[in-house]
Amino acid sequence: MCVSDLVRSLEWYGVFFGREADEIIGEEHLWQVGENAYIVLDARDVRSSRVGGSMVTFGVALSEFEGALERLAAHGVRHEPVETYSNGVRHVEVLDPDGNSLSLAALPQAGADAARSS
């Protein structure tokens, strides 16, 4: 994620993920979001033309979806309206301070159980 203000973004992403960065490598701050997947914050000038242009969707357990929204709200982080698609997926878009899009998507419980068993 290319950001314009590292200090502001570190605070915001700490709230979004519910923890500080898992690693710092040079000037990059990394949150591990999967076994081999990371979100990396980068505020270096070489990335300035990309600020605000990222879009990521995170699959979350339905049981964690509302808790995540409550945590964000408790810290003043706003989000778009929650949508429920015809297949039961709940989806919400959250914009970071630079306009990068981080969405949460939760499968309905029956779909989540089926996905785990396949």
C-alpha distances in whole Angstrom, upper triangle without the diagonal:
4,6,10,12,11,14,13,10,11,14,12,10,14,16,13,14,17,17,15,13,15,15,14,15,15,13,10,10,10,11,13,13,16,19,17,13,10,7,6,5,6,8,11,13,13,9,11,12,8,8,8,8,6,9,9,13,14,18,20,23,25,27,23,22,24,24,20,21,23,21,19,22,23,21,21,18,19,18,20,23,23,24,27,27,31,30,29,25,24,21,19,16,14,12,10,11,10,11,7,10,10,14,16,19,22,25,29,30,33,30,28,31,32,29,29,33,32
4,7,9,9,13,13,10,12,15,13,12,16,17,16,17,20,19,17,15,18,17,15,15,15,12,10,11,12,14,17,17,20,22,20,17,14,10,8,6,5,6,8,10,10,6,7,9,6,5,7,8,8,11,13,16,18,21,23,27,29,30,27,25,27,27,23,23,26,24,21,24,25,22,22,19,20,20,21,25,25,27,29,30,33,33,32,28,27,23,21,18,16,13,11,11,9,10,8,12,13,16,19,22,26,29,32,34,36,33,32,35,36,32,33,36,36
4,6,7,10,9,7,10,12,11,11,14,16,15,16,19,18,16,15,18,17,16,16,16,12,11,11,13,15,18,18,22,24,22,19,16,12,10,7,6,5,8,10,11,8,7,10,8,5,7,10,10,13,14,18,19,23,24,28,29,30,27,25,27,26,22,22,24,22,19,22,23,20,19,17,18,18,20,24,25,27,30,31,34,34,33,29,27,24,21,18,15,12,9,8,6,9,8,12,13,17,20,23,26,30,33,35,37,35,33,36,37,34,35,38,38
4,6,9,9,8,11,13,13,13,16,18,17,19,21,21,18,17,21,20,18,18,17,13,13,14,16,18,21,22,25,28,26,23,19,16,13,10,8,5,8,9,11,9,7,10,10,6,9,12,13,16,18,21,23,26,27,31,32,33,30,28,29,28,25,25,26,24,21,23,24,21,20,18,19,20,22,26,27,29,32,33,37,37,36,32,30,27,24,20,17,14,11,9,7,10,11,15,16,20,23,26,30,33,36,38,41,38,36,40,41,38,38,42,41
4,6,6,6,9,10,11,12,14,16,16,18,19,19,16,16,19,18,16,17,16,12,13,13,16,17,21,22,25,28,26,23,20,16,14,10,9,6,9,11,14,12,10,14,13,10,12,15,15,18,19,22,23,27,27,31,32,33,29,28,28,27,24,24,25,22,20,22,22,18,18,17,19,20,23,26,28,30,33,35,38,38,37,33,31,27,24,21,18,15,11,9,9,12,13,16,17,21,23,27,30,33,36,38,41,39,37,40,41,38,39,42,42
4,6,5,6,9,10,10,12,14,15,16,17,16,13,12,16,15,12,14,13,9,9,9,12,14,18,19,23,25,24,21,17,14,11,8,7,6,9,11,14,12,12,15,14,12,13,16,16,18,19,22,22,26,26,29,31,31,27,27,28,26,23,23,24,21,19,22,22,18,19,17,20,21,24,27,28,31,33,35,38,38,36,33,30,27,24,21,18,16,12,11,11,14,14,17,17,21,23,26,29,33,36,37,40,38,35,38,40,37,37,40,40
4,5,5,7,9,10,11,13,14,16,16,15,12,12,16,16,14,16,15,12,12,11,14,15,19,21,24,27,26,23,19,16,14,11,11,9,12,15,17,16,15,19,18,15,16,19,19,21,21,23,23,27,27,30,31,31,27,27,27,25,22,23,23,20,18,20,20,16,17,16,19,21,24,27,28,31,34,36,40,39,37,34,31,28,25,22,19,17,13,11,13,16,16,19,19,22,24,27,30,33,36,37,41,39,36,39,41,38,38,42,42
4,6,5,6,9,10,11,12,14,15,15,13,13,17,18,16,18,18,15,14,13,15,16,20,20,24,27,26,23,19,16,15,11,12,11,14,16,19,17,15,18,17,14,14,17,17,19,19,22,22,25,25,28,29,29,25,24,25,23,20,20,21,18,15,17,17,13,14,13,15,18,21,24,25,28,31,33,37,37,35,31,28,25,22,20,16,14,10,8,10,13,14,16,16,20,21,25,28,31,34,35,39,37,35,38,40,37,37,41,41
4,5,5,6,8,10,10,12,13,13,11,11,15,15,14,16,16,13,12,10,12,13,16,17,21,23,23,19,16,12,11,8,10,9,13,15,17,14,14,17,15,12,12,15,14,16,16,18,18,22,22,25,26,27,23,22,23,21,18,18,20,17,14,17,17,14,14,12,15,16,19,22,23,26,29,30,34,34,32,28,26,23,20,17,14,11,8,7,9,11,11,13,13,17,18,22,25,28,31,33,36,34,32,35,36,33,33,37,37
4,6,5,6,9,10,10,11,10,8,8,12,12,11,14,15,12,11,8,10,11,14,16,19,22,21,18,15,12,11,8,10,10,14,17,19,16,17,19,18,15,15,18,16,18,17,19,19,22,22,24,26,26,22,22,23,21,18,19,19,16,14,17,17,14,15,14,17,18,21,24,25,28,30,32,35,35,33,29,27,24,21,19,16,14,11,11,12,15,14,16,15,18,19,23,25,29,31,32,36,34,31,34,36,33,33,36,37
4,6,5,6,9,10,10,10,8,10,14,15,15,18,18,16,14,12,13,13,16,17,21,24,24,21,17,15,14,11,14,14,17,20,22,20,19,22,20,17,17,20,18,19,19,20,19,22,21,24,25,25,21,21,21,19,16,17,17,14,12,14,14,10,12,11,15,17,20,23,24,27,29,31,35,35,32,29,26,24,21,19,15,14,11,10,13,15,15,16,15,18,19,23,25,28,31,32,35,34,31,34,36,34,33,37,38
4,5,5,6,9,10,10,10,11,15,16,16,19,20,17,15,13,14,13,16,16,20,23,23,20,16,13,13,11,14,14,18,20,22,19,18,21,18,15,14,17,16,16,16,17,17,20,19,22,23,23,19,18,18,17,14,14,15,12,9,12,12,9,10,8,11,13,16,19,20,23,26,28,32,31,29,26,23,20,17,15,11,10,7,8,11,12,12,13,12,15,16,20,22,25,28,29,33,31,29,32,34,31,31,35,35
4,5,5,6,8,8,8,8,12,13,14,17,18,16,13,10,10,9,12,12,16,19,19,16,13,10,10,9,12,13,17,20,21,18,18,20,18,15,14,16,14,14,13,15,14,17,16,19,21,21,17,17,18,16,13,14,15,12,10,14,14,11,13,10,13,14,17,20,20,23,25,27,30,30,28,24,22,19,16,14,11,11,8,10,12,13,11,12,10,13,14,18,20,23,26,27,30,29,26,29,31,28,28,32,32
4,6,5,6,5,5,7,10,12,13,17,18,16,14,11,11,9,12,13,17,19,20,17,14,12,12,11,15,16,19,22,23,21,21,24,21,18,18,20,18,18,16,17,16,18,17,20,21,21,17,17,18,15,12,14,15,11,10,14,13,11,13,11,15,16,19,22,22,25,27,29,32,31,29,26,23,21,18,17,14,14,11,13,15,16,15,16,13,16,16,19,21,24,27,28,31,30,27,29,32,29,28,32,33
4,6,5,7,8,11,13,16,17,20,22,20,18,14,14,12,15,14,18,21,22,19,16,14,15,14,17,18,22,25,26,23,23,25,23,20,18,21,18,18,17,17,15,18,16,18,19,19,15,15,15,12,10,11,11,8,7,10,9,7,10,8,12,13,17,19,19,22,24,27,30,29,27,24,21,19,16,15,12,13,11,12,15,16,15,15,13,14,14,18,19,23,25,26,29,28,26,28,31,28,28,32,33
4,6,8,10,11,13,16,17,20,22,20,17,14,13,11,13,12,15,19,20,16,14,12,13,13,16,18,21,24,25,22,22,24,21,18,16,18,16,15,13,13,12,14,13,16,17,17,13,12,13,11,8,9,11,8,6,10,11,9,11,8,11,11,14,17,16,19,21,23,27,26,24,20,18,15,13,12,9,10,9,12,14,14,13,12,9,11,11,14,16,20,22,23,26,25,23,26,28,25,25,29,30
4,5,8,9,10,14,16,18,21,19,16,13,11,8,10,9,13,16,17,14,12,10,12,13,17,18,22,25,26,22,23,25,22,20,18,20,17,16,13,13,11,13,12,14,16,16,12,12,14,12,9,11,12,9,9,13,13,12,14,12,14,14,17,19,18,21,22,24,28,26,24,21,18,17,15,14,12,13,12,15,17,17,15,14,11,12,11,15,16,19,22,22,26,24,21,24,26,24,23,27,28
4,7,10,11,15,17,20,22,21,18,15,13,10,12,12,15,18,19,17,15,14,15,16,19,21,24,27,28,25,26,28,25,23,21,23,20,19,17,17,14,16,14,15,17,16,12,13,14,11,9,11,11,8,9,12,12,11,14,12,15,16,19,21,20,23,24,26,30,28,26,23,20,19,17,17,14,16,14,17,19,20,18,17,14,15,14,17,18,21,23,23,27,26,23,25,28,26,25,28,30
4,7,8,11,14,17,19,18,16,12,11,9,11,12,15,17,18,16,14,13,14,14,18,19,22,26,27,24,25,28,25,23,22,24,21,21,18,18,16,18,16,18,20,19,15,16,17,14,12,15,15,11,12,16,15,13,16,15,18,19,22,24,23,26,27,30,33,31,29,26,24,22,20,20,17,18,16,18,20,21,19,19,16,18,17,20,21,24,26,26,29,28,25,27,30,27,26,30,31
4,6,9,10,14,16,15,13,9,9,8,11,13,16,18,18,16,13,12,12,12,15,17,19,23,24,22,23,26,23,21,21,23,20,21,19,20,18,20,19,21,23,22,19,20,21,18,15,18,18,14,15,18,17,15,17,16,20,21,24,26,26,28,30,32,35,34,32,28,26,24,22,21,18,18,16,17,19,20,19,19,17,19,19,22,23,27,29,29,33,31,28,30,33,30,29,32,33
4,6,7,10,13,12,10,6,5,5,8,11,14,15,15,13,10,9,9,9,12,15,17,21,21,19,21,24,21,19,20,21,19,19,17,19,17,19,19,21,24,24,20,21,22,20,17,20,21,17,17,20,20,17,20,18,21,22,25,27,27,29,31,32,35,34,32,28,27,24,23,21,19,18,16,17,18,20,18,18,16,19,19,22,23,27,29,30,33,31,28,30,32,29,28,32,32
4,7,10,13,13,11,8,6,5,6,10,12,13,13,12,9,10,10,12,14,17,19,23,23,21,24,26,23,22,22,23,20,21,18,19,17,19,19,21,24,24,20,22,24,21,19,21,22,19,19,23,22,20,23,21,24,24,27,29,28,30,32,33,36,34,32,29,27,26,24,23,21,21,19,21,22,23,20,21,18,20,20,23,24,26,29,29,32,30,27,29,31,28,26,30,30
4,6,10,11,8,6,5,7,8,12,14,14,14,13,10,11,9,11,13,16,17,21,21,20,22,25,22,21,22,23,21,22,20,21,20,22,22,24,27,27,24,25,27,25,22,25,26,22,22,26,25,23,25,23,26,27,29,32,31,33,34,35,39,37,35,32,30,28,27,25,23,23,20,21,22,24,21,22,20,22,23,25,27,29,32,33,35,33,30,32,34,30,29,32,32
4,6,7,6,5,6,9,11,15,17,17,16,15,12,12,9,10,11,13,14,18,18,17,20,22,21,20,21,22,20,22,21,23,22,24,25,27,30,30,27,27,29,27,24,26,28,24,23,27,26,24,26,24,27,27,30,33,33,35,36,37,41,39,38,34,32,30,28,26,24,23,20,21,21,23,21,22,21,24,24,27,29,32,35,36,38,36,33,35,37,33,32,36,36
4,6,5,6,8,11,13,16,18,18,16,15,12,12,10,10,11,13,13,17,16,16,19,22,20,20,22,23,21,22,21,24,23,26,27,29,33,33,29,30,32,30,27,29,31,27,26,30,30,27,29,27,29,30,32,35,35,36,38,39,42,40,39,35,34,32,30,28,26,25,22,23,22,24,22,23,22,25,26,29,31,34,37,37,40,37,35,37,38,34,33,37,36
4,6,8,11,14,16,19,21,22,19,18,15,15,11,11,10,12,11,14,14,15,17,20,19,19,22,23,21,24,23,26,26,29,30,33,35,36,32,33,35,32,29,31,33,29,28,31,31,28,30,28,30,31,33,37,37,38,40,41,44,43,42,38,37,34,32,30,27,26,22,23,22,24,22,25,24,27,29,31,34,36,40,41,43,41,38,40,41,38,37,40,40
4,7,10,14,16,19,21,22,20,18,15,14,10,9,7,8,8,11,12,12,14,17,16,16,18,20,19,21,21,24,24,28,28,32,34,35,31,31,33,31,28,29,31,27,26,29,29,26,27,25,27,28,31,34,34,36,38,39,42,41,40,36,35,32,30,27,25,23,19,19,18,21,19,22,22,25,27,30,32,35,39,40,42,40,37,40,41,37,37,40,40
4,6,10,13,15,18,19,17,15,11,10,6,6,5,8,9,13,13,12,14,17,15,15,17,18,16,18,18,21,21,24,25,28,31,31,28,28,30,28,25,26,28,25,23,27,27,24,25,23,25,26,28,31,31,33,35,36,39,38,37,33,31,29,27,24,22,20,17,18,17,19,17,19,18,22,23,26,29,32,35,36,38,36,33,36,37,33,33,36,36
4,7,10,13,16,17,16,13,10,8,6,5,7,10,12,15,16,14,16,19,17,16,17,18,16,18,17,19,18,21,22,25,28,28,24,24,26,24,21,23,25,21,20,24,24,21,22,20,23,23,26,29,29,31,33,34,37,36,34,31,29,26,24,22,20,19,15,16,16,18,16,18,17,20,21,24,26,29,32,33,36,34,31,33,35,31,31,34,34
4,6,9,12,13,12,10,6,6,4,7,9,13,15,18,18,16,18,20,18,17,18,18,16,16,15,17,16,18,19,22,25,25,22,22,24,23,19,22,24,20,20,23,23,21,23,20,23,23,25,28,27,29,30,31,35,33,32,28,27,24,23,21,19,18,16,18,18,19,16,17,15,18,19,21,23,26,29,30,33,30,27,30,31,28,27,31,30
4,6,9,11,11,9,5,5,7,9,12,15,18,21,21,18,21,22,19,18,18,19,16,16,13,15,13,15,16,18,21,21,18,19,21,19,16,19,20,17,17,21,21,19,21,18,21,21,23,25,24,26,28,29,32,30,28,25,23,21,20,19,17,17,15,17,18,19,16,16,13,16,16,18,20,23,26,27,29,27,24,27,28,25,24,28,28
4,6,8,8,6,4,7,9,12,15,18,20,24,23,21,23,25,21,21,21,21,17,17,14,14,12,14,14,17,20,20,17,18,21,19,17,20,22,19,19,23,23,22,24,21,23,22,25,27,25,26,27,28,31,29,27,24,23,21,21,20,19,19,18,21,21,21,18,18,15,16,16,18,19,21,25,25,27,25,22,24,25,22,21,24,25
4,7,8,6,5,7,10,13,16,20,22,25,25,22,24,25,21,21,20,20,16,15,11,11,8,10,11,14,17,17,15,15,18,17,14,17,20,18,17,21,22,21,23,20,21,20,22,24,22,23,24,24,27,25,24,20,19,18,18,17,16,18,17,20,20,20,17,16,12,13,12,14,15,18,21,21,24,21,18,21,22,19,18,22,22
4,5,5,7,10,13,16,19,23,25,28,27,24,26,27,24,23,23,22,18,17,13,13,10,10,11,14,17,18,16,17,20,19,17,20,22,21,21,24,25,24,26,23,25,23,25,26,24,24,25,25,27,25,24,20,20,19,20,20,19,21,20,24,24,23,20,18,15,15,14,15,16,17,21,21,22,20,17,19,20,17,16,19,19
4,6,9,12,15,18,21,25,26,29,28,26,29,29,26,26,26,25,21,20,16,16,13,14,15,16,20,21,19,20,24,22,20,24,26,24,24,28,28,28,30,27,28,27,28,30,27,28,28,28,30,27,26,23,24,23,23,23,23,24,24,27,27,27,23,22,19,19,18,18,19,20,23,23,24,22,19,20,21,18,16,19,19
4,7,11,13,16,19,23,24,27,25,23,26,27,23,24,24,23,19,18,15,16,14,15,17,19,22,23,21,22,26,25,22,25,27,25,25,29,30,29,30,27,29,27,29,30,28,29,29,29,31,28,28,25,25,24,24,23,23,24,23,26,26,25,22,21,18,19,19,20,21,22,25,25,27,24,21,23,23,20,19,21,21
4,7,10,13,16,20,21,24,23,20,23,24,20,20,20,19,16,15,12,13,11,13,15,17,21,22,19,20,23,22,20,22,25,23,22,26,27,26,27,24,25,24,25,27,25,26,26,26,29,27,26,23,23,21,21,20,20,20,19,22,22,22,18,17,15,16,16,17,19,20,24,24,26,23,21,23,23,20,19,22,22
4,6,10,12,16,18,21,20,17,20,21,18,18,18,17,14,14,11,13,12,14,15,19,22,23,20,20,23,22,19,21,24,21,20,24,25,23,25,22,23,22,24,26,25,26,27,27,30,28,27,24,23,21,20,19,18,18,17,19,19,19,16,16,13,15,16,18,20,22,25,26,28,25,23,25,26,22,22,25,25
4,7,10,13,16,18,18,15,17,18,15,14,14,14,11,11,9,11,11,14,15,19,22,23,19,19,22,21,17,19,22,19,18,22,23,21,22,19,20,19,21,24,23,24,26,26,30,28,27,23,22,19,18,16,15,15,13,16,15,16,12,12,11,13,14,17,19,22,25,26,29,26,24,27,27,24,24,27,27
4,6,10,12,15,15,12,15,16,13,13,14,14,11,13,12,15,14,18,19,23,25,26,23,22,25,24,20,22,24,21,20,23,24,22,23,20,22,21,23,26,26,27,29,30,33,31,31,27,25,23,21,19,17,16,14,15,15,16,13,14,13,16,18,20,23,26,29,30,33,30,27,30,31,28,28,31,31
4,7,9,13,13,10,12,14,12,10,12,13,11,13,13,16,16,20,21,24,27,27,24,23,25,24,20,22,24,21,19,22,23,20,21,18,20,20,22,26,26,28,30,31,34,33,32,28,26,23,21,19,16,14,12,13,12,14,11,13,13,17,19,22,24,27,31,32,35,32,30,33,34,31,31,34,34
4,6,9,9,7,9,12,10,9,12,13,12,15,15,19,20,23,24,28,30,31,27,27,29,28,24,25,27,24,22,25,26,23,23,21,22,23,25,28,29,30,33,33,37,36,35,31,30,26,24,21,19,16,14,14,12,15,13,15,16,19,22,25,28,31,34,36,38,35,33,36,37,34,34,37,37
4,6,8,7,7,11,10,8,11,13,13,17,18,21,22,26,27,31,33,33,30,29,30,29,25,26,28,25,23,25,26,23,23,21,22,23,25,29,30,31,34,35,39,38,37,33,31,28,26,22,20,17,14,13,11,14,13,16,17,21,24,27,30,33,36,38,41,38,36,39,40,37,37,41,40
4,5,6,7,10,11,10,14,15,16,19,20,24,25,29,30,34,36,37,33,32,34,33,29,30,32,29,26,29,30,26,27,24,26,27,29,32,33,35,37,38,41,41,40,36,35,31,29,26,23,20,17,16,14,17,16,19,21,24,27,30,33,36,40,41,44,41,39,42,43,39,39,43,42
4,5,5,8,10,10,14,15,16,20,22,26,27,31,33,36,38,39,36,35,36,35,32,32,34,31,29,31,32,28,28,26,27,28,29,33,34,36,39,39,43,42,42,38,36,33,30,27,24,21,19,17,15,17,17,21,22,26,29,32,35,38,42,43,46,43,41,44,45,41,42,45,44
4,6,8,9,10,14,14,16,19,21,25,27,30,32,36,38,39,36,35,37,36,32,33,35,33,30,33,34,30,30,28,29,29,30,34,35,36,39,39,42,41,41,37,36,33,30,27,25,22,20,19,16,18,17,21,22,26,29,31,35,38,41,43,45,42,40,43,44,40,41,44,43
4,6,6,7,11,11,12,16,17,21,23,27,29,33,34,36,33,31,33,33,29,29,32,29,27,29,31,28,27,24,25,25,26,30,31,32,35,35,38,38,37,34,32,29,27,23,21,18,16,16,13,15,13,17,18,22,25,28,31,34,37,39,42,39,37,40,40,37,38,41,40
4,5,5,9,10,12,16,19,22,24,28,30,34,35,37,33,32,33,33,29,29,32,29,26,29,30,27,26,23,24,24,25,29,30,32,35,35,38,38,38,34,33,29,27,23,21,18,15,14,11,13,13,17,19,22,26,29,32,35,38,40,43,40,38,42,42,39,40,43,42
4,6,9,9,11,15,18,22,24,28,30,34,36,37,34,32,34,34,30,30,33,31,28,30,32,29,27,25,25,25,25,29,30,31,34,34,37,37,37,33,32,28,26,22,21,18,16,16,12,13,13,16,19,22,26,28,32,34,38,40,42,39,38,41,42,38,39,43,41
4,6,6,8,12,14,18,21,24,27,30,32,34,31,29,31,31,27,27,30,28,25,27,29,26,25,22,23,22,22,26,27,28,30,30,34,34,33,30,29,25,23,19,18,15,14,14,10,11,10,13,15,19,22,24,28,31,34,37,39,35,34,38,38,34,36,39,38
4,6,8,11,14,17,20,24,25,29,30,32,29,27,28,28,25,24,27,25,22,24,26,23,22,19,19,19,20,24,25,26,29,30,33,33,33,29,27,24,21,17,16,12,11,10,7,8,8,11,14,17,21,23,27,30,33,36,38,35,34,37,38,34,36,39,38
4,6,9,12,15,18,21,23,27,28,30,26,24,26,26,22,22,24,23,20,22,24,21,20,17,16,16,16,20,21,23,26,26,30,30,29,26,24,20,18,14,12,9,8,8,5,5,4,8,11,14,18,21,24,27,30,33,35,32,31,35,35,32,34,37,36
4,7,10,14,17,20,23,26,27,30,27,24,26,27,23,23,26,25,21,24,26,24,22,19,19,17,17,21,22,22,25,25,28,28,28,25,23,20,18,14,13,11,11,12,9,7,6,8,11,14,17,20,23,26,29,32,34,31,30,34,34,31,32,35,34
4,7,10,13,17,19,23,24,26,24,22,24,24,21,21,24,23,20,22,25,22,22,18,18,16,16,20,20,21,23,23,26,26,26,22,21,17,16,12,12,10,10,12,10,8,5,6,8,11,14,17,20,23,26,29,31,28,27,30,30,27,29,32,31
4,7,10,14,16,20,21,23,21,19,21,22,18,18,22,21,18,21,23,22,21,17,17,14,14,17,17,17,19,19,23,22,22,18,17,14,13,10,10,9,10,13,12,9,6,5,6,8,11,13,17,19,23,25,27,24,23,27,27,24,25,29,28
4,7,10,13,16,18,20,18,16,19,19,16,17,20,19,17,20,22,21,21,17,17,14,15,17,16,17,18,18,21,21,20,16,15,12,12,9,10,10,11,15,14,12,8,6,5,6,9,11,14,17,20,22,24,21,20,23,24,21,22,25,24
4,7,9,13,14,17,15,13,16,17,14,15,18,18,16,19,22,21,21,17,16,14,14,15,14,14,15,15,18,17,16,13,12,9,9,8,10,12,13,17,17,14,11,8,6,4,6,7,10,13,16,19,20,18,16,20,20,17,19,22,22
4,6,10,12,14,12,11,14,15,12,13,17,16,15,18,20,20,20,17,17,14,15,16,14,15,16,16,19,17,16,12,12,10,10,10,11,13,14,18,19,17,14,11,7,6,5,6,9,11,15,16,19,16,14,17,18,15,16,20,20
4,7,9,12,10,9,13,14,12,14,17,17,17,19,21,22,22,19,19,16,17,17,14,14,14,14,17,15,14,10,10,9,11,12,14,16,18,22,22,20,17,14,11,9,6,5,6,8,11,13,15,12,10,14,15,12,13,16,16
4,6,8,6,6,10,11,9,12,14,14,15,17,19,20,21,18,18,16,17,17,14,15,14,15,18,16,14,11,10,10,11,13,14,17,18,22,23,21,19,16,12,10,6,6,5,8,11,11,14,12,10,13,15,13,13,17,17
4,5,5,6,10,10,10,13,15,15,16,19,20,21,23,20,20,18,19,18,15,16,14,16,18,15,13,11,10,12,13,16,17,20,22,25,27,25,22,19,16,13,10,8,6,7,9,8,11,11,8,10,13,11,11,15,16
4,5,5,8,9,10,12,13,15,16,18,19,21,22,20,19,17,18,16,13,13,12,14,16,14,11,9,8,10,12,15,17,21,22,26,27,25,23,20,17,14,10,8,5,6,7,7,10,10,8,11,14,13,13,16,18
4,6,7,8,9,11,12,14,16,17,18,20,22,20,20,18,20,18,15,16,15,17,19,17,14,13,11,13,15,18,18,22,23,27,29,27,25,22,19,16,12,12,9,10,10,9,12,13,11,12,16,15,15,18,20
4,6,5,6,9,10,11,12,14,15,17,19,17,17,16,18,17,14,16,16,18,20,19,16,13,12,13,13,15,16,19,20,23,25,24,22,19,16,14,10,10,8,11,12,12,15,15,12,15,18,17,16,19,21
4,5,5,7,9,10,11,13,14,16,17,15,15,13,14,13,10,12,12,15,18,16,13,11,8,9,9,12,13,16,18,21,23,21,20,17,13,11,7,8,7,10,11,12,15,15,13,16,18,17,17,21,22
4,5,5,6,9,10,10,12,14,15,14,14,12,14,13,10,13,13,16,19,18,15,13,10,11,11,13,14,17,19,22,24,22,21,18,16,13,10,11,10,13,13,14,17,17,16,18,21,20,21,24,26
4,5,5,6,9,10,10,13,14,13,14,14,16,15,13,16,17,20,23,22,18,16,13,14,13,15,14,18,18,21,24,23,22,19,16,15,12,13,12,15,15,16,19,20,17,20,23,22,21,25,27
4,5,5,6,9,10,11,13,11,12,11,14,14,12,15,16,19,22,21,18,16,13,12,11,12,11,14,15,18,20,19,18,16,12,11,9,11,11,15,16,17,20,20,18,20,23,21,21,25,26
4,5,5,6,9,10,10,9,9,8,11,11,10,13,15,18,21,21,18,15,12,11,9,11,10,13,14,17,19,18,17,15,12,11,9,12,12,16,17,18,22,21,19,22,25,23,24,27,29
4,5,5,6,9,10,10,10,11,14,13,13,16,18,21,24,24,20,19,15,15,13,14,13,16,16,19,22,21,20,18,16,15,13,15,15,18,19,20,23,23,22,24,27,26,26,29,31
4,6,5,7,9,9,11,12,15,16,15,18,20,23,26,26,23,20,17,16,14,15,13,15,15,17,20,20,19,18,15,15,13,16,16,20,21,21,25,25,23,25,28,26,26,30,31
4,5,5,6,5,7,8,12,13,13,17,19,22,26,26,23,20,16,15,12,12,9,11,11,13,17,16,16,15,12,13,12,15,16,20,21,23,26,25,23,26,29,27,27,31,32
4,5,5,5,6,9,12,13,13,17,19,23,26,26,23,21,17,16,13,13,11,13,13,15,18,17,18,17,15,15,14,17,18,22,23,24,28,27,25,28,31,29,30,33,35
4,6,8,10,12,16,16,17,21,23,26,29,29,26,24,20,19,17,17,14,16,16,17,20,20,21,20,18,18,17,20,21,24,25,26,29,29,27,30,33,31,31,35,36
4,6,9,12,16,17,18,22,24,27,31,31,28,25,22,20,17,16,13,14,13,13,17,18,18,18,16,17,17,20,22,25,27,28,31,31,29,31,34,32,32,36,37
4,6,10,13,15,16,20,23,26,30,30,27,25,21,19,16,15,12,12,12,12,16,16,17,17,16,17,17,20,22,26,27,28,32,31,29,33,35,33,34,37,38
4,7,10,13,14,18,21,23,27,27,25,22,19,16,13,11,8,9,9,9,13,13,13,13,12,13,14,17,19,23,24,26,30,29,27,30,32,30,31,35,35
4,7,9,11,15,18,21,24,25,23,20,17,14,11,9,7,8,9,10,13,12,13,12,12,12,13,16,18,22,23,25,29,28,26,30,32,30,31,34,35
4,7,8,11,15,17,21,22,19,17,13,11,7,6,5,7,9,12,14,11,12,10,10,9,10,13,15,19,20,23,26,25,24,27,29,27,28,32,32
4,6,9,13,15,18,20,18,15,12,9,6,5,6,8,12,14,15,12,13,10,11,10,11,13,15,18,20,23,25,24,23,27,28,27,28,32,32
4,6,10,13,16,18,15,14,10,9,6,8,9,12,15,18,19,16,17,14,14,11,12,13,14,17,18,21,23,22,22,26,27,26,28,31,31
4,7,10,13,14,12,10,7,6,5,8,10,13,17,19,21,18,18,14,13,10,10,10,11,13,14,17,20,18,19,22,23,22,24,27,28
4,6,10,11,9,8,6,5,6,9,12,15,19,22,23,19,19,15,15,11,11,9,11,12,13,16,18,17,17,21,22,21,23,26,26
4,7,8,6,6,4,6,9,12,15,19,22,25,26,23,22,18,17,13,12,10,9,10,10,13,15,14,15,18,19,18,21,23,24
4,5,5,5,6,8,11,14,17,20,24,27,27,24,23,19,18,14,13,10,10,10,10,14,15,13,15,18,18,17,20,22,22
4,5,7,10,11,15,17,21,24,27,31,31,27,26,22,21,18,17,13,13,11,11,14,14,13,15,18,17,18,21,22,22
4,6,9,11,15,18,21,24,27,31,31,28,26,22,21,17,16,12,11,9,8,11,11,9,12,14,14,14,17,19,18
4,6,10,13,16,20,23,26,29,30,27,25,22,20,16,14,10,9,7,5,9,9,8,11,13,14,14,17,18,19
4,6,10,13,16,20,22,26,27,24,22,18,16,12,10,7,6,5,6,9,11,9,10,13,14,13,16,18,18
4,7,11,13,17,20,23,24,21,20,16,14,10,8,6,5,7,7,11,13,12,12,15,16,16,18,21,21
4,7,10,13,16,20,21,18,16,12,11,7,6,4,7,9,11,14,16,14,14,18,19,17,19,23,23
4,7,10,13,16,17,15,14,10,9,5,5,7,9,12,14,17,20,18,17,21,22,21,22,26,26
4,7,10,13,14,11,10,6,6,4,7,9,12,15,18,20,23,21,20,24,25,23,24,28,28
4,7,10,11,9,8,6,5,6,8,11,14,18,20,23,25,23,22,26,27,25,26,30,30
4,7,7,5,5,5,6,8,11,14,18,21,24,26,29,27,26,29,30,28,29,33,33
4,5,5,5,7,7,11,13,17,20,23,26,28,31,29,27,31,32,30,30,34,34
4,6,8,10,11,14,17,20,24,27,30,32,35,33,31,35,36,33,34,38,38
4,6,9,11,15,18,21,25,28,31,33,36,33,32,36,37,34,35,38,38
4,6,9,12,15,19,22,25,28,31,33,31,30,33,34,31,33,36,36
4,7,10,13,16,20,23,26,29,31,28,27,31,31,28,30,33,33
4,6,10,13,16,19,22,25,27,25,24,27,28,25,27,30,30
4,7,10,13,17,20,22,25,22,21,24,25,22,24,27,27
4,7,10,13,16,19,21,19,18,21,22,20,21,25,25
4,7,10,13,15,18,16,14,18,19,17,18,22,22
4,7,10,12,15,12,11,15,16,14,16,19,19
4,6,9,11,9,8,12,13,12,13,17,17
4,6,8,6,5,9,10,9,11,14,15
4,6,5,6,9,10,11,12,15,16
4,5,5,6,9,10,11,13,15
4,5,5,6,9,10,11,13
4,5,5,6,9,10,11
4,5,5,6,9,10
4,6,5,6,9
4,5,5,6
4,6,5
4,6
4
